């Protein structure tokens, strides 16, 4: 029996799509988020990534969120990360990416 460590649900209409993420966002699961975001970005102007269900996020999870941010910028679109739990918000703050991911700041493409 395998346990689902990350659940990604995509909903949307009228140019806005929401990705609801639940579980652990890390090296083993980040590609699920990146893949869902890649598909979801094509037809929309704005993508919301709701992290209210994320219980754990490490540096690989942060890297996945940055990859989504880059994809959005490269295609002239916007992403906004919302509803991060305190632990996840702290991780994003320590990494220095929270202002860009929440839309508080508009950063140029983040360098590799």
ABEGO torsion letter per residue (X at the ends): XBBBABBBBBBEBGGBBBBBBBEBBBAAAAAAAAAAAAAAAAABABBBBBAAABABBBAAAAAAAAAAAAAAAAAGBBBBBBGBBAAAAAAAAAAGAAAAAAGABBBBBBBX
